[in-house]
Amino acid sequence: MQTSQKGMEPSESPINTFLESISKLPLDDQLMISEIIHKRVIEAKRKELADSVKESKEEYLSNKTGRGSVKDFLNDIKDE
């Protein structure tokens, strides 16, 4: 198992310390934390998607994107 910080053992990682702290809480609190984290991840993914859609729409409206079939697309990338 690798860690993101050089020279740090996996058992010393901040995330492992966090998980150990969570495991000491009552089960109801652990479930509540799990639900909160899950909802935050969903919201973060939703924001990323919305940002991507907004960027794509802006590119489309400023004619930075093209139109065509899949065949046209494949021909374009083959030519590059």
C-alpha angles and dihedrals in degrees: 000000000000128000129211092235118070117242094011118124115231090245089058097052118121091239092053090049088050092050092048090052091049092050090060092060124091114274093250090056091048090052092048091051090048091053092047093051091045092052092047091052091049091050092048091051090047090052092049090051093047090049091050092049091048092050092047092049091050091050091048093049092048091050094245089131131060137220128232148106127292088259090055090050093050091049090050094052091044089056094054 
